[in-house]
Amino acid sequence: MGKQVLGIPFEKELRADYINGNNLDCRKSNLRIATVSQINIGSTGSLDKSKKTSKYIGVSHKHDERRNHHFWRASITPSKGEPIIEVLFPFTDEGEIESAKK
């Protein structure tokens, strides 16, 4: 439905991204054109987005589902592929600061 509102042809690799995260809200003011990669970057998991977003560049949240642990991650990752370097820190304010130093 979002593609129709934005006028994106169905054969294009572009998608309609819902700014407020509600895919039932198809108002044009809530839609933007994005690639699948761009949409995946902005997707959220079970934690509130404000809790897993760092104010530091290069620092992101990581969740180990097997052990249900949360970490701050400092990593260097090419645009496509696995991280070249990845260092994990405790999911605390101090851990966030330490990961930003790496």
Beta strands, then each sheet from edge to edge (+ up, - down):
strand 1: 15-18
strand 2: 31-34
strand 3: 59-64
strand 4: 69-76
strand 5: 85-90
sheet 1: 1+ 2-
sheet 2: 3+ 4- 5+
end
